[in-house]
């Protein structure tokens, strides 16, 4: 759990938050014969951290209740300046409270106030160092854990003057912060022997659930660009179709997690790979490394079962990192653990309220994947090597959304291409197609920022390869997703060259996707592809200005596709009422509904107002009424979005003027009668 209480009083850096979690972990699991050193020059921060540890660990015992007689799992002792012997103070505490614990429930101890020795005589300072030397000699005989909080000068002094003590430490934790000068008053203040929280203080640790692996593939929506024009000859808005891609947030899975999209997962969990976990009863007591490994496996299991809370992810990461530090694993086992740690860091980057840490977590995940990728792994287990390369590629792609876009996308592409070297279609068609799809999406993203034509053609090639090697019977929805992506890549390329050719290919791809994207199976995917299909038909119609019959037909196809998209989304009934019951509640969709309203209205407007279509007066009015309805829907849906609202209102006013031109004052009156009253004060002065 991120330190929330201390954050409310003082801004805590991401380094300090992570260091705090690393410190809390070994204290919370009750290891014995442990000596931890924490360095913090900022006394206010130190006090807040120590207090947070005290309170949080106090709630870790006995299912949330404190130990036996109300004593916490961690006792805070302020160093006795007249006799600076931490061991003697611990002994005294244990003697005074021997009825409050058993041999199995001895608490840990944190020693505070060492900075106050600075103002004490040199003899007392030397005495303190001699006591530490004795602790270093005898620590192995003590069944307890204690933590020494040190300012940096005392840390250096202990390291140099008492090497026997320093060498015994089992954990070192360094916090950032400016040194706090000691006042005379602080130095002379009598110190209590130990502290306990007020009896009325109850802290609810709370655990916020976070979304880990969405059930629907992530959809990449390109920014819309709406053109406002004072003329009535509207052209299609440059509202590109959406692509649906396997992005990092959907790509990482642990063993036994249900797939959200085509993903690459570890086939064996670390606990199954490591013999340390299969010790028979009565054998040697597990080492520190084994304890950390088993702790990591426990939290990994919780995450697999769906409890991917921020706290569980942090503990799993830190437990595995400690296990790697304390134990020696076989190369493949180590890479498997590092892959999971990288996945956990990625999942942390998706946790809510972590905007400041997002980039840091992604970078740490990338480092884990990079360390896991060894030549030995590539030779001995090419499938695992390919899997980790795929994860590395998606992590780079995610990082590109926040910094160094082109560089990170290029890194992503290299990782995917490396993954494909070791994951041919003859090994695992699903994984191979998944990586090809990811590669295509990386090229598509890069094309939005540099060298569009060559990068889009590479994206198309990757999508085509993914489709060729994808088993539609095994997972038809993923095949349809890749077809949708291919259609969008064709659409994007049509914006740069040979628009008629590429748009027709894009339409074919979208239609292929709809063979499996049925409204009763995947309503959101069906709606997205129908919306994309409508945009492709509209742009194709705009290319055929001299072929009136074909242009009119493409406009009608465009209208049908947009209506299907809006109907399945539940935002309006389908004209034939065959696609969706009009009483059904709207479903979440991944495209801009307002843009679709306006686009549909503009297509009706073009059919009604462009003379080459030679429509009857009745047909023109029918299309104008349909255009009016769509723009009204757009206006009513954007009252809290001033810029988008004004664009929609302009379209609405142009449509009302077209009514007037077509049927005089009666036409204008008819149009105004269909406009909600709250819009009229803005419309009437502009007619």
C-alpha positions in Angstrom: 0.0 0.0 0.0 1.4 3.4 -0.9 2.0 5.6 2.2 -1.1 7.7 2.2 -1.1 9.1 5.7 2.4 10.6 5.5 1.7 11.9 2.0 -1.1 14.1 3.4 1.5 16.0 5.5 4.5 16.1 3.3 5.2 15.5 -0.4 6.7 12.1 -0.6 8.9 11.3 -3.6 8.4 8.1 -5.6 11.9 7.0 -4.3 10.8 7.4 -0.7 7.5 5.6 -1.3 9.2 2.6 -2.8 11.9 2.5 -0.1 9.2 2.6 2.5 7.5 -0.4 1.0 10.8 -2.3 0.8 11.3 -1.5 4.5 7.8 -2.4 5.6 7.8 -5.8 3.8 10.4 -7.7 5.9 9.1 -6.2 9.1 5.6 -7.3 8.3 6.4 -11.0 7.7 8.1 -11.5 11.1 11.6 -12.6 10.1 14.0 -13.3 13.0 17.6 -12.2 13.6 17.3 -9.3 11.3 19.2 -6.0 11.6 17.9 -3.2 9.4 19.5 0.2 8.9 17.4 3.2 7.7 19.1 6.5 6.8 17.0 9.7 6.8 18.3 13.2 7.5 14.9 14.8 7.4 13.7 14.3 11.0 10.1 15.3 10.3 9.9 12.8 7.4 11.7 10.2 9.6 9.1 10.6 12.4 6.2 10.3 9.9 7.7 7.2 8.4 8.4 5.6 11.7 4.9 6.4 12.9 3.3 5.0 9.8 5.3 1.8 10.1 4.2 1.5 13.8 0.5 1.9 13.0 0.4 -0.2 9.8 2.3 -3.1 11.3 0.2 -2.9 14.4 -2.7 -3.8 12.2 -0.9 -6.7 10.6 -1.2 -9.1 13.5 -4.0 -11.5 14.2 -6.3 -10.6 11.3 -6.2 -6.9 11.9 -6.2 -6.9 15.7 -3.1 -6.0 17.8 -1.1 -8.7 19.6 -2.5 -10.2 22.8 -2.6 -7.2 25.2 -2.7 -4.5 22.7 1.0 -4.2 21.9 1.8 -3.7 18.2 4.0 -5.8 16.0 6.6 -3.1 16.0 7.7 -1.2 19.2 9.2 2.3 18.9 12.0 3.0 21.4 13.7 6.4 21.8 17.4 5.9 22.6 18.2 6.5 26.3 20.9 9.2 26.1 22.2 8.6 29.6 22.8 4.9 28.8 22.8 4.6 25.0 22.5 0.8 24.9 19.7 -0.3 22.4 20.0 -4.0 23.5 19.5 -3.1 27.1 16.4 -1.1 26.3 14.9 -3.9 24.3 15.7 -6.3 27.2 14.0 -4.0 29.6 10.9 -3.7 27.4 10.7 -7.5 27.1 11.0 -7.8 30.9 8.3 -5.2 31.6 5.9 -6.7 29.1 6.6 -10.4 29.3 3.0 -11.3 29.8 2.0 -9.5 26.6 3.8 -11.8 24.1 4.9 -15.4 23.6 8.1 -16.7 22.1 6.3 -16.8 18.7 5.0 -13.2 19.0 8.0 -11.2 20.0 7.6 -7.8 18.3 10.2 -6.0 16.3 11.9 -2.8 17.6 12.7 0.4 15.9 15.3 2.7 17.6 14.8 6.5 17.2 16.7 9.5 18.6 20.2 8.5 17.7 20.7 12.0 16.1 20.5 13.4 19.7 23.8 11.8 20.5 25.5 14.6 18.5 25.1 17.0 21.4 26.2 14.5 24.0 29.8 14.1 25.4 32.3 12.2 23.3 32.5 9.5 26.0 28.7 8.7 25.6 29.1 8.6 21.8 32.0 6.1 22.1 29.9 4.1 24.6 27.1 3.9 22.1 29.5 2.6 19.4 30.8 -0.1 21.9 27.3 -1.3 22.5 26.7 -1.6 18.8 29.9 -3.6 18.5 28.5 -6.0 21.1 25.3 -6.3 19.2 27.2 -7.2 16.1 29.0 -10.0 17.9 25.8 -11.5 19.4 23.0 -10.8 16.9 22.9 -14.5 15.7 21.7 -15.5 19.2 18.8 -13.1 19.3 15.3 -14.2 18.0 14.2 -10.7 17.2 14.4 -8.0 14.5 15.3 -4.4 15.1 15.6 -1.3 12.9 18.0 1.5 13.6 17.0 5.0 12.2 20.2 7.0 11.5 21.1 10.4 10.2 23.8 10.2 7.5 26.7 11.4 9.7 26.1 8.6 12.2 25.6 6.1 9.4 29.1 6.9 8.1 30.5 6.8 11.6 29.1 3.4 12.3 30.2 2.0 9.0 33.8 3.1 9.6 34.1 2.7 13.4 32.0 -0.5 14.1 32.5 -2.7 11.0 31.4 -5.8 13.1 28.0 -4.3 13.5 27.8 -2.9 9.9 28.6 -6.3 8.4 25.7 -7.9 10.3 23.0 -5.7 8.7 20.5 -7.6 6.6 18.8 -4.6 5.0 19.7 -1.0 4.2 17.1 1.7 3.3 18.0 5.2 2.3 15.4 8.0 2.2 15.7 11.3 0.4 15.4 14.6 2.4 17.1 17.7 3.5 19.0 17.5 6.8 17.1 18.9 9.8 19.2 21.0 12.2 18.9 19.9 15.8 17.7 22.5 18.3 19.0 22.7 21.8 15.5 22.0 23.0 15.2 18.8 21.0 18.5 17.6 22.2 17.7 18.1 25.9 14.2 16.8 25.8 13.8 13.7 28.0 12.9 10.7 25.9 10.2 8.1 26.7 11.3 4.5 26.8 8.7 3.4 24.3 5.5 4.6 22.7 2.1 3.1 22.1 -0.7 4.5 20.0 -3.8 6.0 21.7 -6.4 3.4 22.5 -9.0 5.3 20.4 -6.9 5.3 17.2 -8.2 2.8 14.7 -6.6 2.8 11.3 -8.5 1.1 8.4 -5.8 -0.1 6.0 -8.4 -0.1 3.2 -7.6 -1.7 -0.2 -8.7 -0.1 -3.4 -9.5 -2.5 -6.2 -7.9 -1.7 -9.5 -8.6 -2.9 -13.0 -5.8 -5.2 -14.1 -6.7 -6.9 -17.4 -9.7 -5.4 -19.3 -12.0 -7.9 -20.8 -12.1 -5.9 -24.0 -9.1 -5.1 -26.1 -7.8 -1.5 -25.8 -8.9 0.8 -28.6 -6.7 3.4 -30.0 -8.7 6.4 -31.1 -7.0 9.0 -33.3 -7.8 12.6 -32.4 -10.7 13.9 -34.4 -10.4 17.1 -36.5 -13.6 18.9 -37.2 -13.6 21.6 -39.9 -16.0 24.5 -39.3 -16.9 26.2 -42.6 -19.4 29.0 -43.3 -20.4 27.3 -46.5 -23.0 24.7 -47.0 -20.9 22.5 -49.1 -19.6 20.3 -46.3 -16.8 17.8 -46.8 -16.3 14.7 -44.7 -14.7 15.5 -41.3 -11.2 14.1 -40.9 -12.4 11.7 -38.2 -10.3 8.6 -38.7 -11.6 5.2 -37.8 -10.5 3.6 -34.6 -8.0 0.8 -34.3 -8.2 -1.9 -31.7 -4.8 -3.1 -30.6 -3.1 -5.3 -28.2 -1.5 -2.6 -26.0 0.7 -3.2 -23.0 -2.2 -3.0 -20.6 -3.9 -5.9 -22.3 -0.8 -7.9 -23.1 0.6 -9.0 -19.8 -0.7 -12.0 -18.1 0.4 -14.2 -15.3 -0.2 -17.9 -15.2 -3.9 -18.9 -15.1 -5.2 -15.4 -15.7 -8.0 -15.4 -18.3 -6.8 -13.9 -21.6 -8.2 -10.5 -22.4 -6.6 -10.5 -25.9 -4.0 -12.6 -27.7 -1.2 -12.5 -25.1 2.0 -14.1 -24.2 2.1 -15.7 -20.8 4.5 -17.6 -18.7 3.7 -21.3 -18.9 5.1 -22.2 -15.5 5.0 -20.0 -12.5 8.2 -19.3 -10.6 7.0 -21.5 -7.7 6.7 -24.5 -10.0 10.2 -23.9 -11.3 12.0 -23.6 -8.0 12.8 -26.7 -5.9 13.0 -24.5 -2.8 9.2 -24.5 -2.6 8.9 -28.3 -2.3 10.7 -28.9 1.0 9.2 -31.9 2.8 7.9 -31.5 6.3 10.6 -31.7 9.0 13.5 -30.6 6.8 15.8 -27.7 7.2 14.2 -24.3 8.1 13.7 -22.2 4.9 16.4 -19.6 4.3 15.6 -15.9 4.0 15.6 -16.2 0.2 13.1 -19.0 0.4 10.9 -17.1 2.8 10.8 -14.1 0.4 10.1 -16.4 -2.6 7.2 -18.1 -0.9 5.8 -14.7 0.1 6.1 -13.5 -3.5 4.3 -16.7 -4.7 1.5 -16.1 -2.2 0.8 -12.6 -3.4 1.3 -13.7 -7.0 -1.5 -16.2 -6.4 -3.7 -13.5 -5.0 -3.1 -11.4 -8.1 -3.9 -14.3 -10.4 -7.2 -14.7 -8.5 -8.1 -11.1 -9.4 -7.0 -9.2 -6.2 -4.5 -7.0 -8.1 -4.6 -4.3 -5.5 -1.8 -1.8 -5.4 -0.6 -3.2 -2.1 -0.5 -6.8 -3.4 1.5 -5.7 -6.4 4.0 -3.8 -4.4 4.5 -6.7 -1.9 4.8 -9.2 -4.7 7.5 -7.1 -6.5 9.5 -6.5 -3.3 9.3 -10.1 -2.2 10.6 -11.4 -5.5 13.3 -8.8 -5.7 14.5 -9.8 -2.2 14.3 -13.5 -3.2 16.5 -12.8 -6.2 18.9 -11.0 -4.0 19.1 -13.7 -1.4 18.9 -16.9 -3.5 20.6 -18.2 -6.6 18.3 -19.4 -9.3 18.8 -21.2 -12.6 18.9 -18.7 -15.5 15.5 -19.7 -16.8 14.0 -19.6 -13.4 15.5 -16.1 -12.8 14.2 -14.8 -16.1 10.7 -16.2 -15.3 10.6 -14.3 -12.0 12.0 -11.1 -13.6 9.3 -11.3 -16.3 6.6 -11.5 -13.6 8.2 -8.6 -11.7 8.1 -6.6 -15.0 4.5 -7.5 -15.4 3.7 -6.3 -11.9 5.5 -3.0 -12.4 3.4 -2.5 -15.6 0.2 -3.3 -13.6 1.2 -0.8 -11.0 1.5 1.8 -13.7 -2.1 1.3 -14.4 -3.3 1.8 -10.8 -5.4 4.8 -10.2 -3.9 7.9 -8.5 -0.4 7.0 -9.7 0.1 9.5 -12.5 3.4 10.7 -11.0 4.7 7.2 -10.7 3.5 5.8 -14.0 6.6 6.5 -16.0 8.8 5.3 -13.2 7.0 2.0 -12.9 7.1 1.5 -16.7 10.8 2.1 -16.8 11.4 -0.3 -13.9 9.3 -2.9 -15.7 11.4 -2.4 -18.9 14.6 -2.9 -16.9 13.3 -6.2 -15.5 12.5 -7.5 -19.0 15.9 -6.4 -20.3 17.8 -8.2 -17.5 15.7 -11.3 -18.1 16.6 -11.4 -21.7 19.9 -13.3 -21.8 21.7 -15.2 -24.6 21.3 -18.4 -22.5 17.5 -17.9 -22.4 17.4 -17.3 -26.2 19.3 -20.6 -26.8 17.7 -22.8 -24.2 14.1 -21.5 -24.2 13.3 -19.4 -27.3 9.6 -19.4 -26.6 10.1 -17.7 -23.2 12.7 -15.4 -24.8 10.1 -14.4 -27.4 7.4 -13.9 -24.8 9.6 -11.5 -22.8 10.6 -9.6 -25.9 6.9 -9.2 -26.7 6.3 -7.8 -23.3 9.3 -5.5 -23.6 7.9 -4.2 -26.9 4.5 -3.5 -25.4 6.0 -1.7 -22.4 8.1 0.5 -24.7 4.9 1.3 -26.7 3.1 2.3 -23.5 6.0 4.4 -22.3 5.9 6.2 -25.7 2.6 7.7 -24.7 4.3 9.7 -22.0 7.9 10.5 -23.3 10.2 10.2 -26.2 7.5 8.9 -28.5 9.4 8.1 -31.6 12.4 6.6 -29.7 10.2 4.4 -27.6 8.1 3.2 -30.6 11.3 2.3 -32.4 12.5 0.4 -29.4 9.1 -1.3 -29.3 9.4 -2.3 -33.0 12.8 -3.7 -32.4 11.6 -5.8 -29.5 8.7 -7.2 -31.5 10.9 -8.0 -34.4 13.3 -9.8 -32.1 10.4 -11.7 -30.6 9.3 -12.9 -34.0 12.7 -14.3 -34.7 12.1 -16.8 -32.0 8.4 -17.3 -32.4 7.6 -18.6 -35.8 4.1 -19.5 -36.9 5.1 -23.2 -36.9 5.6 -23.0 -33.1 2.5 -21.2 -31.9 0.2 -19.5 -34.4 -1.7 -17.6 -31.7 1.4 -16.0 -30.2 2.9 -15.4 -33.5 -0.2 -13.6 -34.8 -0.4 -11.7 -31.6 3.1 -10.3 -31.9 2.6 -9.5 -35.6 -0.5 -7.5 -34.6 1.4 -5.7 -31.9 4.2 -4.9 -34.5 1.6 -3.6 -36.9 0.2 -1.3 -34.2 3.6 0.0 -33.3 4.3 0.9 -36.9 0.8 2.5 -37.2 1.5 4.7 -34.2 4.9 5.7 -35.5 3.4 6.6 -38.8 1.3 9.2 -37.1 4.5 11.1 -36.3 7.0 10.4 -38.9 7.5 8.8 -42.4 3.8 7.9 -42.7 3.7 6.1 -46.0 6.6 3.6 -45.4 5.5 3.0 -41.8 1.9 2.4 -42.7 2.9 -0.1 -45.4 5.0 -1.9 -42.8 1.9 -1.9 -40.5 -0.2 -3.3 -43.2 2.3 -6.1 -43.9 2.4 -7.0 -40.2 -1.4 -7.1 -39.9 -1.7 -9.2 -43.1 0.9 -11.7 -41.7 -1.0 -11.9 -38.5 -4.3 -12.6 -40.3 -2.6 -15.3 -42.5 -1.4 -17.2 -39.4 -4.4 -16.7 -37.2 -6.8 -19.6 -36.6 -10.3 -18.1 -36.9 -11.9 -21.1 -35.4 -9.8 -20.9 -32.2 -10.4 -17.2 -31.5 -12.6 -15.5 -34.2 -12.9 -12.2 -32.2 -9.2 -11.6 -32.2 -9.0 -12.3 -35.9 -11.8 -9.8 -36.4 -9.9 -7.3 -34.2 -6.8 -7.6 -36.5 -9.0 -7.2 -39.6 -10.3 -4.0 -38.0 -6.8 -2.8 -37.5 -5.9 -3.7 -41.1 -8.9 -1.7 -42.3 -7.7 1.4 -40.3 -4.2 1.1 -41.6 -5.6 1.1 -45.2 -7.7 4.1 -44.3 -4.7 5.9 -42.9 -2.6 5.2 -46.0 -5.5 6.5 -48.2 -4.9 10.0 -46.6 -1.5 10.1 -48.3 -1.8 8.3 -51.6 -4.1 6.4 -54.0 -7.2 7.1 -51.8 -9.7 5.1 -53.9 -7.5 2.0 -53.9 -6.7 2.0 -50.2 -10.2 3.0 -49.1 -11.8 0.1 -51.0 -9.3 -2.3 -49.4 -10.1 -0.8 -46.0 -13.8 -1.4 -46.6 -13.1 -5.0 -47.5 -11.2 -5.5 -44.3 -13.9 -3.9 -42.2 -16.5 -6.2 -43.8 -14.4 -9.2 -43.1 -14.2 -8.1 -39.4 -18.0 -7.9 -39.3 -18.2 -11.6 -40.3 -17.3 -12.4 -36.7 -18.1 -9.2 -34.9 -21.8 -9.8 -34.4 -23.9 -7.5 -32.2 -25.0 -10.4 -30.0 -21.4 -11.6 -29.5 -19.3 -8.4 -29.4 -21.6 -5.4 -29.4 -18.9 -2.8 -28.7 -16.6 -4.3 -31.3 -19.4 -4.4 -33.8 -20.3 -0.8 -33.2 -16.7 0.3 -33.6 -16.2 -1.5 -36.9 -19.5 -0.2 -38.2 -18.5 3.3 -37.3 -15.1 2.8 -39.1 -16.9 1.4 -42.1 -19.2 4.4 -42.3 -16.2 6.7 -42.3 -14.5 4.7 -45.0 -17.6 4.8 -47.2 -18.0 8.5 -46.7 -14.4 9.3 -47.7 -14.7 7.0 -50.7 -17.9 8.7 -51.8 -16.0 12.0 -51.6 -13.4 10.7 -54.1 -16.1 9.9 -56.8 -17.5 13.4 -57.5 -17.9 12.7 -61.2 -19.6 9.3 -60.7 -22.9 10.4 -59.3 -24.5 7.0 -59.1 -21.6 5.3 -57.3 -21.2 8.3 -55.0 -24.9 8.2 -54.0 -24.7 4.5 -53.3 -21.6 4.9 -51.1 -23.4 7.7 -49.2 -26.3 5.3 -48.5 -23.9 2.6 -47.4 -22.2 5.2 -45.1 -25.6 6.1 -43.6 -26.5 2.5 -43.0 -23.1 1.8 -41.2 -23.4 4.9 -39.0 -26.9 4.0 -38.1 -25.9 0.5 -37.1 -23.1 1.8 -35.0 -25.4 4.2 -33.1 -28.2 1.6 -32.8 -26.0 -1.1 -31.3 -24.5 1.5 -28.9 -28.1 2.2 -27.7 -28.1 5.8 -28.6 -30.9 5.7 -31.1 -33.1 2.9 -32.5 -32.2 1.3 -35.7 -34.7 2.2 -38.5 -35.6 -1.4 -39.1 -35.5 -2.3 -35.4 -33.6 -5.4 -36.4 -30.2 -4.7 -34.9 -31.2 -3.7 -31.4 -34.2 -3.3 -29.2 -34.6 0.4 -28.9 -35.3 0.1 -25.1 -31.9 -1.4 -24.5 -29.5 0.7 -22.4 -26.5 2.3 -24.1 -23.3 0.2 -24.0 -19.8 1.7 -23.6 -18.1 2.2 -27.0 -14.6 3.3 -28.0 -15.4 5.9 -30.6 -16.7 9.5 -30.4 -20.5 9.2 -30.4 -20.9 13.0 -30.9 -18.6 12.9 -34.0 -20.7 10.0 -35.4 -23.9 12.1 -34.9 -22.4 15.0 -36.8 -20.9 12.8 -39.5 -24.2 11.1 -40.1 -26.0 14.5 -40.2 -23.5 15.8 -42.7 -23.9 12.8 -45.0 -27.7 13.4 -45.0 -27.1 17.1 -45.7 -24.8 16.4 -48.7 -27.5 14.1 -50.2 -30.1 16.7 -49.7 -28.2 19.8 -51.0 -25.9 18.6 -53.8 -27.7 19.0 -57.1 -26.0 16.1 -58.9 -28.2 13.6 -57.0 -31.5 15.1 -58.5 -33.7 14.1 -55.6 -37.3 15.0 -55.3 -38.4 17.7 -53.0 -39.9 15.2 -50.6 -36.6 13.2 -50.5 -34.6 16.3 -49.9 -36.8 17.2 -46.9 -36.5 13.7 -45.6 -32.7 13.9 -45.6 -32.7 17.4 -44.1 -34.9 16.2 -41.3 -32.6 13.3 -40.6 -29.6 15.7 -40.6 -31.4 18.1 -38.3 -32.1 15.2 -35.9 -28.5 14.1 -35.7 -27.1 17.6 -35.1 -29.7 18.2 -32.4 -28.5 15.0 -30.7 -24.9 16.2 -31.0 -25.8 19.6 -29.5 -27.7 18.1 -26.6 -24.8 15.8 -25.8 -22.2 18.6 -25.7 -23.8 21.3 -23.6 -20.8 21.0 -21.2 -18.2 21.0 -24.0 -18.2 24.5 -25.4 -16.0 24.0 -28.4 -17.6 20.8 -29.6 -21.0 22.3 -28.8 -20.4 25.3 -31.1 -19.3 23.0 -33.9 -22.5 21.0 -33.6 -24.6 24.2 -33.3 -23.0 25.6 -36.6 -24.0 22.4 -38.4 -27.5 22.7 -37.0 -27.9 26.3 -38.1 -26.7 25.4 -41.7 -29.3 22.7 -41.8 -32.1 25.0 -40.8 -31.0 27.5 -43.5 -31.2 24.6 -46.0 -34.8 24.0 -44.9 -35.5 27.7 -45.6 -33.9 27.6 -49.1 -35.8 24.4 -50.0 -39.2 25.3 -48.7 -39.2 29.0 -47.7 -40.6 30.2 -44.4 -42.7 27.1 -44.0 -39.5 25.0 -44.2 -37.8 27.1 -41.6 -40.8 26.9 -39.3 -40.8 23.1 -39.7 -37.2 22.9 -38.8 -37.5 25.2 -35.8 -40.4 23.1 -34.5 -38.1 20.1 -34.2 -35.4 22.0 -32.2 -35.5 21.8 -28.4 -36.6 25.2 -26.9 -33.3 25.7 -24.9 -31.4 25.9 -28.2 -33.6 28.5 -29.8 -32.1 31.6 -28.1 -28.7 30.9 -29.7 -30.1 29.9 -33.1 -32.7 32.6 -33.9 -30.3 35.6 -34.0 -28.0 33.7 -36.4 -30.6 32.7 -39.0 
